[in-house]
Amino acid sequence: MSFSSLTRGIAIAAAGALALGLTACAGSDSAPAADGSEGLGTLKVGALPVPAGDILKWVSENLAEEKGLTIEWQEFTDYNTPNPALSDGSIDANLFQNSTFLDTYNTQAGDELISLGDIYLPAAAFYSEKIDSLDELKKGATVAIPNDPTNEGRALELLAAEGIIEIKDNATTITDITDNPKDLKFVEIENASLALALPDNDAAFVTASFAIPAGLSDEQAILLEGTDSKYYNVLATRPELKDDPRIVALIELLNDDRTKEYILETWKGLIVPVG
């Protein structure tokens, strides 16, 4: 999630959204509900393929018919375009970001997108091909972390909680480190590239959305984020859609116990449903 390229991301958002693949996760524009009542219609939801895209597809194929809801999942491959696409009306909602990221986006873009609540935690973790524990980090070791304010701060907070470094309150960059006893060398990298940086660094912080496609699991993590994290991903929309029946129905389906069971069985600790 790189905010350094936010302005560029906004400028190309419309073109990018059109270029991205649109996956129809259900049938007609107005599928009848399971009880025979008139359907709610179609809701376009933007997400990265893993895990949100998989979750949306599962909900569409297994639960959406109960509500008479048709879900169209629009695939995005980066963190810069889903919010502008939501703002310009290309999609009706998105599921890919935590509330901190959303707040930062709104501040920098002058937007007013809203969160409709936590859905799941894509647990982030430190991984390594060279050591089995953060305690094994040697003096001067290299640690790869995200280069966006939200996830960079998230990585620093996790290290600080383990006593590896000390940081200022609300730290967002390495300039907020106040004590670095091991003189660790931090390498700031685009979030999507961190899994690829593992061989060249002693440790790397990778969020679940990119750890899972890279074949990383919770068992390979040398430090896994806990479920008390504040970085749960939220369903976001525009203010005027807050009470839209389609949105309300999607929230209910995402928080359904059957959806939570699917998430837990599929990702076994790397993706944690709220509650």
C-alpha positions as CSV (number, residue, x, y, z in Angstrom):
1,M,0.0,0.0,0.0
2,S,2.2,2.8,-1.2
3,F,0.9,6.3,-0.6
4,S,3.9,7.7,-2.3
5,S,2.2,6.9,-5.5
6,L,-1.2,7.9,-4.4
7,T,-1.5,10.9,-6.7
8,R,-0.6,8.8,-9.7
9,G,-2.9,6.1,-8.6
10,I,-5.9,8.5,-8.5
11,A,-5.1,9.9,-11.9
12,I,-5.0,6.5,-13.5
13,A,-7.8,4.9,-11.4
14,A,-10.6,5.2,-14.0
15,A,-8.5,3.7,-16.8
16,G,-7.1,1.1,-14.4
17,A,-10.5,0.0,-13.2
18,L,-11.7,-0.5,-16.8
19,A,-8.6,-2.5,-17.6
20,L,-9.0,-4.9,-14.7
21,G,-10.9,-8.1,-15.1
22,L,-14.5,-8.2,-14.0
23,T,-15.6,-11.5,-12.5
24,A,-19.3,-12.1,-12.3
25,C,-19.8,-14.2,-9.1
26,A,-23.5,-14.9,-9.7
27,G,-26.1,-14.9,-12.4
28,S,-28.7,-12.3,-13.3
29,D,-29.0,-8.7,-12.3
30,S,-32.0,-9.4,-10.0
31,A,-31.9,-13.0,-8.8
32,P,-34.9,-13.9,-6.6
33,A,-34.4,-14.5,-3.0
34,A,-34.6,-18.1,-1.6
35,D,-38.0,-17.3,-0.2
36,G,-39.3,-16.2,-3.6
37,S,-39.3,-12.5,-2.9
38,E,-38.0,-10.0,-5.4
39,G,-34.2,-9.9,-5.5
40,L,-32.0,-7.1,-4.4
41,G,-30.1,-6.7,-7.6
42,T,-26.3,-6.5,-8.3
43,L,-23.6,-5.2,-6.1
44,K,-20.1,-4.5,-7.6
45,V,-17.4,-5.1,-5.1
46,G,-13.7,-4.4,-5.6
47,A,-11.0,-6.6,-4.0
48,L,-7.6,-8.2,-4.4
49,P,-7.9,-11.9,-5.4
50,V,-6.6,-13.3,-2.0
51,P,-8.3,-13.5,0.4
52,A,-11.2,-11.1,-0.3
53,G,-11.8,-12.2,-3.8
54,D,-12.0,-15.8,-2.7
55,I,-14.3,-14.9,0.2
56,L,-16.6,-12.9,-2.1
57,K,-16.8,-15.8,-4.6
58,W,-17.6,-18.3,-1.9
59,V,-20.3,-16.0,-0.4
60,S,-21.8,-15.5,-3.9
61,E,-21.8,-19.2,-4.7
62,N,-23.1,-20.4,-1.4
63,L,-25.1,-17.7,0.4
64,A,-26.0,-14.8,-1.7
65,E,-29.1,-16.5,-3.3
66,E,-30.7,-16.5,0.2
67,K,-30.8,-12.7,0.0
68,G,-31.6,-12.4,-3.7
69,L,-28.2,-10.7,-4.1
70,T,-26.0,-10.8,-7.1
71,I,-22.3,-10.1,-6.4
72,E,-19.9,-9.0,-9.1
73,W,-16.3,-9.1,-7.9
74,Q,-14.0,-6.7,-9.7
75,E,-10.3,-7.8,-9.3
76,F,-7.6,-5.3,-8.4
77,T,-3.9,-6.2,-8.1
78,D,-2.7,-3.2,-6.1
79,Y,-3.8,-1.0,-3.2
80,N,-3.8,2.3,-5.1
81,T,-6.8,1.9,-7.4
82,P,-9.7,0.3,-5.4
83,N,-10.6,3.5,-3.4
84,P,-10.6,5.9,-6.4
85,A,-12.7,3.3,-8.3
86,L,-15.2,3.3,-5.4
87,S,-15.2,7.1,-5.3
88,D,-15.9,7.5,-9.0
89,G,-18.7,4.9,-9.0
90,S,-17.0,2.2,-10.9
91,I,-17.7,-0.1,-8.0
92,D,-20.2,0.0,-5.1
93,A,-17.9,-1.2,-2.3
94,N,-14.5,-2.6,-1.7
95,L,-12.9,-5.1,0.7
96,F,-9.1,-4.8,0.9
97,Q,-8.0,-2.3,3.5
98,N,-8.0,-1.5,7.2
99,S,-9.5,1.6,8.7
100,T,-6.1,3.3,9.2
101,F,-5.4,3.0,5.5
102,L,-8.9,4.2,4.6
103,D,-8.5,7.2,6.9
104,T,-5.1,8.1,5.4
105,Y,-6.5,7.8,1.9
106,N,-9.5,10.1,2.8
107,T,-7.1,12.7,4.3
108,Q,-4.7,12.7,1.4
109,A,-7.3,12.4,-1.4
110,G,-9.9,14.7,0.2
111,D,-12.4,11.9,0.0
112,E,-15.2,10.8,2.3
113,L,-15.4,7.0,1.9
114,I,-16.7,5.2,4.9
115,S,-16.0,1.9,6.7
116,L,-19.0,-0.4,7.4
117,G,-17.1,-2.4,10.0
118,D,-14.4,-5.0,10.4
119,I,-14.6,-8.2,8.4
120,Y,-11.4,-10.2,8.8
121,L,-7.8,-9.8,9.9
122,P,-5.2,-10.6,7.2
123,A,-2.6,-11.5,9.8
124,A,0.8,-10.0,8.9
125,A,4.0,-11.7,10.0
126,F,7.8,-11.6,9.8
127,Y,9.2,-14.4,7.7
128,S,12.8,-15.5,7.2
129,E,14.8,-18.1,5.2
130,K,17.8,-17.6,7.4
131,I,16.7,-17.6,11.0
132,D,14.0,-19.3,13.2
133,S,13.3,-16.4,15.6
134,L,13.6,-12.6,15.7
135,D,15.9,-13.1,18.7
136,E,18.5,-14.6,16.2
137,L,18.8,-11.3,14.3
138,K,22.4,-10.3,14.4
139,K,23.8,-6.8,14.7
140,G,23.4,-5.0,11.4
141,A,20.9,-7.6,10.0
142,T,18.7,-6.4,7.2
143,V,14.9,-6.3,7.7
144,A,12.5,-5.7,4.8
145,I,9.4,-3.8,5.6
146,P,6.6,-2.1,3.6
147,N,7.1,1.4,2.3
148,D,3.6,2.7,3.0
149,P,2.7,4.5,6.3
150,T,0.1,2.1,7.4
151,N,2.0,-1.2,7.0
152,E,5.4,0.3,7.8
153,G,4.0,1.5,11.1
154,R,2.4,-1.9,11.6
155,A,5.7,-3.7,11.1
156,L,7.5,-1.3,13.5
157,E,4.9,-1.8,16.1
158,L,5.3,-5.6,16.0
159,L,9.0,-5.3,16.4
160,A,8.7,-2.8,19.2
161,A,6.2,-5.1,21.0
162,E,8.9,-7.8,21.0
163,G,11.5,-5.4,22.4
164,I,13.6,-5.4,19.2
165,I,13.4,-1.7,18.7
166,E,11.8,1.3,20.4
167,I,9.5,3.7,18.5
168,K,7.5,6.9,19.0
169,D,3.8,6.8,19.5
170,N,1.9,6.3,16.2
171,A,5.0,5.5,14.3
172,T,4.7,5.3,10.6
173,T,8.3,5.3,9.2
174,I,11.8,4.3,10.2
175,T,12.4,7.9,11.2
176,D,10.1,7.2,14.2
177,I,12.5,4.6,15.6
178,T,14.0,6.0,18.9
179,D,16.3,3.0,19.8
180,N,17.8,0.3,17.6
181,P,20.1,-1.7,19.8
182,K,21.0,-4.2,17.0
183,D,21.6,-1.5,14.5
184,L,19.2,-3.2,12.1
185,K,19.2,-2.1,8.5
186,F,15.6,-1.5,7.3
187,V,14.9,-1.9,3.7
188,E,11.6,-0.2,2.6
189,I,9.9,-2.1,-0.2
190,E,6.5,-2.0,-2.0
191,N,4.2,-4.3,-0.1
192,A,3.5,-6.6,-3.0
193,S,7.2,-7.3,-3.5
194,L,8.1,-8.2,0.1
195,A,7.7,-12.0,-0.3
196,L,10.2,-11.8,-3.2
197,A,12.7,-10.0,-0.9
198,L,13.0,-12.8,1.5
199,P,16.2,-14.4,0.0
200,D,18.0,-11.1,0.0
201,N,17.2,-10.1,3.6
202,D,17.5,-11.6,7.1
203,A,13.7,-11.1,7.7
204,A,10.8,-9.6,5.8
205,F,7.4,-8.4,6.9
206,V,4.7,-9.8,4.6
207,T,0.9,-9.2,4.9
208,A,-1.4,-12.2,4.3
209,S,-2.7,-10.9,1.0
210,F,0.8,-11.4,-0.5
211,A,2.1,-14.2,1.8
212,I,-0.6,-16.6,0.8
213,P,-0.1,-16.4,-3.0
214,A,3.7,-16.7,-2.3
215,G,3.1,-20.0,-0.5
216,L,4.0,-18.7,3.0
217,S,2.0,-20.1,5.9
218,D,1.6,-19.2,9.6
219,E,3.9,-22.2,10.4
220,Q,6.7,-20.5,8.5
221,A,6.3,-17.2,10.3
222,I,9.0,-16.3,12.9
223,L,6.6,-13.7,14.4
224,L,2.8,-13.7,13.7
225,E,0.5,-10.8,14.4
226,G,-2.1,-11.6,17.1
227,T,-5.9,-11.4,16.8
228,D,-5.9,-8.3,19.1
229,S,-4.5,-6.4,16.1
230,K,-6.1,-3.1,15.0
231,Y,-5.6,-3.9,11.3
232,Y,-8.7,-5.8,10.5
233,N,-9.9,-5.3,6.9
234,V,-13.1,-3.4,6.5
235,L,-15.9,-3.2,3.9
236,A,-15.9,0.3,2.6
237,T,-18.4,2.2,0.5
238,R,-19.6,5.7,-0.3
239,P,-21.7,7.6,2.3
240,E,-24.9,7.5,0.1
241,L,-24.8,3.7,-0.1
242,K,-24.4,3.1,3.7
243,D,-28.0,1.9,4.1
244,D,-28.4,0.4,0.6
245,P,-30.2,-3.0,1.1
246,R,-27.5,-4.7,-1.1
247,I,-24.8,-3.4,1.2
248,V,-26.7,-4.4,4.3
249,A,-27.2,-7.9,2.9
250,L,-23.5,-8.3,2.0
251,I,-22.4,-7.3,5.5
252,E,-24.8,-9.9,7.0
253,L,-23.4,-12.6,4.6
254,L,-19.8,-11.7,5.3
255,N,-20.4,-12.0,9.1
256,D,-22.4,-15.2,8.8
257,D,-21.1,-18.0,10.9
258,R,-20.8,-20.2,7.7
259,T,-18.5,-17.6,6.1
260,K,-16.4,-17.4,9.2
261,E,-16.1,-21.2,9.2
262,Y,-15.0,-21.1,5.6
263,I,-12.3,-18.5,6.3
264,L,-10.9,-20.5,9.3
265,E,-10.9,-23.8,7.4
266,T,-9.3,-22.3,4.3
267,W,-6.5,-20.2,5.7
268,K,-5.9,-21.7,9.1
269,G,-4.7,-18.8,11.1
270,L,-3.4,-16.3,8.4
271,I,-6.9,-15.0,7.8
272,V,-9.1,-14.5,11.0
273,P,-12.8,-13.5,10.8
274,V,-13.9,-10.8,13.2
275,G,-15.4,-11.9,16.4
